[in-house]
Amino acid sequence: MALMITDECINCDVCEPECPNGAISQGDEIYIIDPNKCTECVGHFDEPQCQQVCPVDCIPFDPEHPENKDDLMEKFLKLTADK
């Protein structure tokens, strides 16, 4: 699954720079995660870095975007193919 940021977000700015895929950006009121870029850090790290640094634990898995590890790795390979 991709990750999502909930309304509990306090806009502390720590998650955005941690995302190796550039999937996190400032939304209208809180940060948002682009599910097309989120790989849960598969291919980069063992655990999602945004979840590790979030001080209010507001970054759960997004049930609207179910993906398994193979799907996430495929997305990672597509995102990094041009780099």
Buried (B, 14 or more C-beta within 10 A) or exposed (E): BBBBBEEEBEEEEBBBEBBBBEBBEEEEEBBBBEBEBBBBBBBBEEEBBBBEEBEEEBBEBBEEBEBEEEBBBBBBEEBEEEE
